[in-house]
């Protein structure tokens, strides 16, 4: 049995790849469906800070490798070994874009399984929110996680 687990999610978005790419790397785009704010865009080797609307904490995010309209990778684990988020963008002939997210690696134990499931759920939510924002101008995240705020 393999000792490494990954979180995965994918979706097809009815928008051109460049529009999808910009919505992921630019704070103005991401704040419409994912984060509250960022200290800057995702750029090769640059660390930015993300603030989520439902949490008081901020999170450092280090962009690892960005290929315009094709690939985005970053680490938001706080430096945990082997934790990398990879977002692959594929332009289709009809002008739509397939977005595939892979995050890894987690150990194949009880904690790792829980983490992989949770991260897969999170990335599926991210993709649904991205699609709703780009295709319909709707922010699905607004109010969706208010129950998680400390009371």
Order of alpha helices (4+ residues) and beta strands (2+ residues): beta-alpha-alpha-beta-beta-beta-beta-beta-beta-alpha
